[in-house]
Amino acid sequence: MPEQADALTRLVQEHVGEGRALTVRAFADRAVDPHSGTTISKSTAGNLVQGHRIKITPEVLAAIAAGLGLPLASVQAAAMEQYVGIVVDDPFDTPPGDEDVVVRVAHEPGKTAKDMPAVRAFLDRAERGE
């Protein structure tokens, strides 16, 4: 798989480790899901930085997001790329409209808008109110 195979690892490495804003210990200490109280250990934090796979759950992803100080959605998207091989983005480069419409499509990495004519047709019908 292309570079998406390590999307969560890269996201964590941008913030944690030598020369970064957070040490592994500080990241682990901050990584607490605010809803469930789920935490990650220093060992798990280190494994994330080193690119080792960990067991992910919604609570663990929420803890990682809290530890990094990032929106949960960005951590979920990175985990989905790395663990499931699905990218969530706007392959149609939809310009922001008056209603601030955002288009996000889950798709296989490497696919482009021209690979998804049925999705484009669906979006066009929705825009016309059909």
Secondary structure, 3 states (H helix, E strand, C coil): CCHHHHHHHHHHHHHECCCCCECHHHHHHHCECCCCCCECCHHHHHHHHHCCCCCCCHHHHHHHHHHHCCCHHHHHHHHHHHHHCCEEECCCCCCCCCCCCCCCEEECCCCCHHHCHHHHHHHHHHHCCC
